[in-house]
Amino acid sequence: MAATVASVRRFAGADPEDDDVLAACLAAATEWYAHAGVPEYTSGALYDFWVANLAAWFFDNRGNADVDANIPGYIVASVHQLRGAGRGR
């Protein structure tokens, strides 16, 4: 299973009419983790949780240019968990 637009919608509390924006946020979250050195893999609840969480955060903060728009530390810290989570798959 992989994070889906539907799972991101639930995380963000969004409506179905936002699915196009949610899809862009999901793609951006997946790419963000890839750039952080986290391999994309199709099986892993932990990976799916963090990707959906980050995508929902992107959705909730779209258009926000304030200092508060920095990605929260708990999401940044998830990179350390996930870098090794896909090993052995």
Secondary structure, DSSP 8 states (H G I E B T S, - for coil): ----HHHHHHHHT--GGGHHHHHHHHHHHHHHHHHTT----SS-HHHHHHHHHHHHHHHHTTT--SGGGS--HHHHHHHHHHHHHTTT-
